[in-house]
Amino acid sequence: MKSIIFILSLITAVNAWATEKGRVYLVTPSEQVKLGSEFYVDIQGDNLPALYGVDLKLEFDANKFEFIDQNPNKEGVQIEHGNFFDNDSIFVLHNSAETVTGTAAYVVSQVAPANEVKGSGRIAGVKLKSINRTGLAHITIASAQFGTKSGQLKEFALGPALLFDFKPEYQVPEQPQQDTHYTTAILLFCLLLFAIIFIWFIRRDKNKP
């Protein structure tokens, strides 16, 4: 009896450890969306170990909303890159949404000499639009398989599906905030510009007769 209790405790501990190791889930400002409006859904990763790429698949109700292309310069309907992976060193193997079948795939990998990334962040994002049909519609992560730089495959706990309700009386969801690294870059640029102007004024005053 004690052996059985010990084994069950061990299994519970292992499962808890695996769950804590990482999590991938969907985030959106509101699941109550004004009919006919546009809104965003982010694929978020939390507490992820060192990784190098991802093979992500989504499923959605194609008869209730459509994907909005995030890169018109490329053929097909593109999913937006997040800030978890290094976008300057990313190679896209597959990135498309099929509105007929209600599926989407996002397969990317970093390339050398980029380092592995870990922690939490926005893996990717999709912009959707309600197509003027009231009622409920879902979007879910069908699968998410990650790879390390050495070629190991890893999977993590997946969050539940988002269930949207479209009605004319609902509000248009808020626009997503800018990625932290992008906002920081703008702030640093503004500070640098201010410093250049400040130095220019000082030098101009010194050169005055």
C-alpha positions, 0 to 999 in steps of 0.5 A: 500500500505504501509503495502504491502511495509513493508511486502515485505521489511520484507521478503527481510530482512529475506531472506538476514539474512538467506543467511548471516547465512551460505553458503555451496559451492564447490571449485576447483583450475580450471574447465579447466582440462587436459584430463586424470588427477587427481584433487580435489574438496572441500566442503567449509562452510562459516559463519556457526553457532554451528553445530555437524554433516552433511548429505551431498549428491553430484551428478556428471557425472559418465561417465566423471570422477571417484572418487578416494578412499581416504581410501583404508583400508575401503570398498567402495570409501571414501570421505576425511574428512575436517577440519571443524569438529573435526576428532578426535571425528567424527563418520561416518554414511555413506561415499561412492561414487557410480560411477554407479549412479553418486551420493555420500553421506557423513554423519558424526557426532561428538560424546560426549564430543566434542563441537559444531564447528562453523565458516568457514572451509573445510567440506570434499574433493573429489579427482576425475579423468578425464576418457579420455572423452572430453567435459563438466561434472558437480558436484553439492551439491544435498543437505546439512543438518546439525545438532546441538548437541541438535538435531536441523536440519539446512540448508544453501544456496548452491553454484552453480554446478562446470562445468568442461571442459576436453581437452588434451591441459589444464593444470593439476590442482594444488594440494590442500594446507595442512589444516591449523591445520596440517601445524601448527602442523608440524611447532610446532613440528619443533620448539620443535625439534629445542629447544631440540637440542639447549638445548642438545648442551648447556648442552653438552658444560657445561659438557665439562671439 
